[in-house]
Amino acid sequence: MKKLLFLVAAVFLGSNISNAQSDYTFAAGLGLDLFSGATLVGPSAKYFFAEEHAGQAEVMFETGLTTITALYEYHGAFSGADGLQWFAGGGPSILFIRDFSTEIALRPVVGLDYKINDVPLAFSFDWRPFIGLGDILGNEAGAFGIGVRYVIE
């Protein structure tokens, strides 16, 4: 985990970062949320409401668990890397657990978003720790998200 954090920090600090200009406005597809031995899968959508500002919404499912997540993400571009952007932000998740329990969590997020030039596909990978606000699930630092989305606009 420390190596991953160091790699992310090195990329952000060592790169010549310029202003972001998103190559798309809206994309929808499939998302994965991976944490504590759980793999949640479900629909994921990202919408850029301004050049550097996006909202991401997901509804994820696994046996006995459903999550609804809404994230705000600030995007920045890497100089000389068309289609590749870094992002950072956060938002809440609401978890519905099999025994009719509900947990609310905060999800800070930092990651990469890549839109393939001339192809309507966007990919994302992010680190999104889980900070549980209730007594059921606790905290999880080793949580990651993966997105594969079809670009509509």
C-alpha positions as CSV (number, residue, x, y, z in Angstrom):
1,M,0.0,0.0,0.0
2,K,2.8,2.4,0.8
3,K,4.4,1.7,-2.6
4,L,1.1,2.6,-4.3
5,L,0.8,5.8,-2.4
6,F,4.4,6.7,-3.2
7,L,3.8,6.0,-6.9
8,V,0.7,8.1,-7.0
9,A,2.5,11.0,-5.2
10,A,5.5,10.7,-7.5
11,V,3.3,10.9,-10.6
12,F,1.5,13.9,-9.4
13,L,4.6,15.8,-8.1
14,G,6.9,14.8,-10.9
15,S,4.6,15.5,-13.9
16,N,4.2,18.8,-15.6
17,I,0.5,19.4,-14.9
18,S,-1.5,21.7,-17.0
19,N,-5.2,22.8,-17.0
20,A,-7.6,20.0,-17.7
21,Q,-9.8,19.9,-20.8
22,S,-12.0,16.9,-20.8
23,D,-12.3,15.0,-24.1
24,Y,-15.9,14.1,-23.2
25,T,-19.0,15.4,-21.3
26,F,-20.9,12.2,-20.4
27,A,-20.0,8.5,-20.2
28,A,-21.8,5.5,-18.8
29,G,-20.8,1.9,-18.3
30,L,-19.6,-0.6,-15.7
31,G,-17.8,0.1,-12.4
32,L,-16.1,-2.1,-9.9
33,D,-15.6,-1.2,-6.2
34,L,-13.0,-3.5,-4.6
35,F,-12.4,-3.6,-0.8
36,S,-12.0,-6.1,2.1
37,G,-12.3,-9.1,-0.1
38,A,-15.5,-7.8,-1.6
39,T,-16.0,-7.0,-5.3
40,L,-19.0,-4.9,-6.1
41,V,-20.2,-4.5,-9.7
42,G,-22.7,-2.2,-11.2
43,P,-23.6,0.8,-13.4
44,S,-21.3,3.8,-13.3
45,A,-21.7,7.2,-15.0
46,K,-19.5,10.3,-15.1
47,Y,-20.7,13.8,-16.2
48,F,-18.5,16.8,-16.6
49,F,-20.5,19.9,-15.6
50,A,-17.5,22.1,-16.3
51,E,-14.1,21.7,-17.9
52,E,-12.4,20.5,-14.7
53,H,-15.3,19.4,-12.6
54,A,-17.2,16.1,-12.8
55,G,-19.7,14.1,-10.9
56,Q,-19.6,10.3,-10.8
57,A,-22.6,8.2,-9.7
58,E,-22.5,4.4,-9.1
59,V,-24.9,1.7,-7.9
60,M,-22.9,-1.4,-7.0
61,F,-24.0,-4.9,-6.0
62,E,-22.6,-7.9,-4.3
63,T,-24.2,-10.8,-2.4
64,G,-25.8,-9.2,0.7
65,L,-24.6,-5.6,-0.1
66,T,-25.7,-2.8,-2.3
67,T,-24.0,0.6,-2.4
68,I,-25.0,4.0,-3.8
69,T,-22.1,6.3,-4.3
70,A,-21.9,10.0,-5.5
71,L,-18.5,11.5,-6.0
72,Y,-17.3,15.0,-7.0
73,E,-14.0,15.0,-8.9
74,Y,-11.7,17.8,-9.8
75,H,-9.7,16.9,-13.0
76,G,-6.3,18.0,-14.2
77,A,-4.4,17.1,-17.3
78,F,-0.9,15.7,-17.8
79,S,1.1,17.8,-20.3
80,G,1.9,15.7,-23.4
81,A,-0.5,12.9,-22.5
82,D,-3.6,13.4,-24.6
83,G,-6.7,11.9,-23.0
84,L,-5.0,11.2,-19.6
85,Q,-6.2,13.1,-16.6
86,W,-5.7,12.9,-12.9
87,F,-8.6,13.6,-10.5
88,A,-9.2,14.1,-6.8
89,G,-12.3,14.6,-4.8
90,G,-14.8,12.7,-2.7
91,G,-18.3,12.0,-1.7
92,P,-20.7,9.8,0.3
93,S,-21.6,6.1,-0.1
94,I,-24.8,4.6,1.4
95,L,-24.4,0.9,2.0
96,F,-27.5,-1.3,2.4
97,I,-26.6,-4.6,4.1
98,R,-28.4,-7.9,3.9
99,D,-29.8,-7.8,7.5
100,F,-31.5,-4.4,6.7
101,S,-28.7,-2.4,8.2
102,T,-27.6,0.8,6.6
103,E,-24.1,2.4,6.8
104,I,-23.0,5.8,5.5
105,A,-19.4,6.3,4.5
106,L,-17.2,9.1,3.3
107,R,-15.2,8.2,0.2
108,P,-12.2,10.4,-0.6
109,V,-10.9,9.6,-4.1
110,V,-7.8,10.1,-6.2
111,G,-7.1,8.5,-9.5
112,L,-6.6,8.5,-13.3
113,D,-9.1,8.8,-16.1
114,Y,-8.1,8.0,-19.7
115,K,-10.2,8.7,-22.8
116,I,-9.0,6.9,-25.9
117,N,-8.6,9.3,-28.8
118,D,-11.1,8.7,-31.7
119,V,-12.7,5.8,-29.8
120,P,-15.8,6.3,-27.5
121,L,-14.3,4.6,-24.5
122,A,-13.0,6.0,-21.2
123,F,-11.3,4.1,-18.4
124,S,-10.6,5.1,-14.8
125,F,-8.7,3.7,-11.9
126,D,-8.8,5.2,-8.5
127,W,-8.0,4.8,-4.8
128,R,-11.1,5.4,-2.7
129,P,-10.7,4.6,1.0
130,F,-13.8,3.8,3.0
131,I,-14.5,5.9,6.1
132,G,-17.5,4.3,7.8
133,L,-19.6,6.7,9.9
134,G,-21.4,4.0,11.7
135,D,-20.6,1.0,13.9
136,I,-21.0,-1.8,11.3
137,L,-18.2,-1.8,8.8
138,G,-15.5,0.6,10.1
139,N,-12.7,2.0,7.9
140,E,-10.9,0.5,4.9
141,A,-7.8,2.1,3.4
142,G,-7.3,-0.6,0.7
143,A,-10.3,0.2,-1.5
144,F,-10.1,0.8,-5.2
145,G,-12.4,1.6,-8.1
146,I,-12.2,0.7,-11.8
147,G,-14.5,2.1,-14.5
148,V,-15.1,1.2,-18.1
149,R,-17.5,3.6,-19.7
150,Y,-18.9,4.3,-23.2
151,V,-18.6,8.0,-24.1
152,I,-22.0,9.3,-25.2
153,E,-21.1,13.0,-25.6
